[in-house]
Amino acid sequence: MYEQTYSHQVVTAFEQQRLAQEIERRRSVREHADQIVPRPMGVIGRMLARRASALPVPGDRRGARAPQGPVTDAAPARSRAAGAPSEPVAAR
């Protein structure tokens, strides 16, 4: 019913300005690629890396581990005991 061409023009101008800034940023990164130093991995990145390395990858045979030694009924009990929470230690 009512056309608001001014607001569309403002939004379009803002998007064009943002796009120009992004293009300039990418050009700058490409020109100075030798000066880029990777950040050390943070807490969340380390946590995600540990979680990802623990998950099996379906269809990927490289990550599959061959069983070592005889498989017995005691093996699952040991693995459950290792994951069980320990008792809290009293403060000294």
C-alpha positions in Angstrom: 0.0 0.0 0.0 2.6 2.5 1.0 6.0 2.3 -0.6 9.0 3.3 1.5 11.6 3.7 -1.1 13.9 5.8 1.2 14.3 2.9 3.7 15.1 0.5 0.8 17.7 2.9 -0.5 19.3 3.2 2.9 19.4 -0.5 3.3 20.8 -1.1 -0.2 23.5 1.6 0.4 24.4 0.0 3.7 24.7 -3.4 2.1 26.8 -2.1 -0.7 29.1 -0.3 1.9 29.4 -3.5 3.9 30.2 -5.5 0.8 32.9 -3.0 -0.2 34.5 -3.3 3.3 34.4 -7.1 3.1 36.1 -7.0 -0.4 38.7 -4.6 0.9 39.3 -6.9 4.0 39.8 -10.0 1.8 42.1 -8.1 -0.5 44.2 -7.0 2.5 44.4 -10.5 3.9 45.5 -11.9 0.5 48.2 -9.2 0.2 49.5 -9.8 3.7 49.1 -13.5 4.0 52.7 -13.9 5.2 52.0 -11.7 8.2 49.1 -13.7 9.5 49.8 -15.6 12.8 47.3 -18.3 13.8 45.8 -17.9 17.3 46.5 -20.5 19.9 43.6 -22.9 20.4 41.3 -21.7 23.2 39.4 -23.7 25.8 36.4 -24.4 23.6 38.5 -25.4 20.6 40.5 -27.8 22.7 37.3 -29.3 24.2 35.7 -29.7 20.7 39.0 -31.3 19.4 39.0 -33.8 22.2 35.3 -34.6 21.6 35.9 -35.0 17.8 38.9 -37.2 18.2 36.9 -39.5 20.6 34.0 -40.0 18.2 34.3 -42.8 15.6 34.1 -41.7 12.0 31.6 -43.8 10.1 33.0 -45.4 6.9 36.5 -44.3 7.7 38.9 -47.3 8.2 42.0 -45.2 9.0 40.6 -44.2 12.4 39.5 -47.7 13.3 41.6 -49.4 15.9 42.3 -53.1 15.8 41.6 -54.9 19.1 44.7 -55.6 21.0 45.0 -58.8 23.1 42.2 -61.2 23.9 38.7 -59.8 24.4 37.1 -61.0 27.6 34.1 -60.3 29.7 36.3 -58.4 32.2 37.2 -55.7 29.6 33.9 -53.9 29.8 34.0 -53.9 33.6 37.5 -52.3 33.5 36.3 -49.6 31.1 33.3 -48.9 33.3 35.4 -48.7 36.4 37.8 -46.2 34.7 34.9 -43.9 33.8 33.3 -44.1 37.3 33.5 -40.9 39.3 36.0 -41.0 42.2 35.2 -40.0 45.8 36.0 -36.4 46.8 39.2 -35.9 48.7 39.0 -34.1 52.0 40.8 -30.7 52.2 44.1 -30.6 54.1 
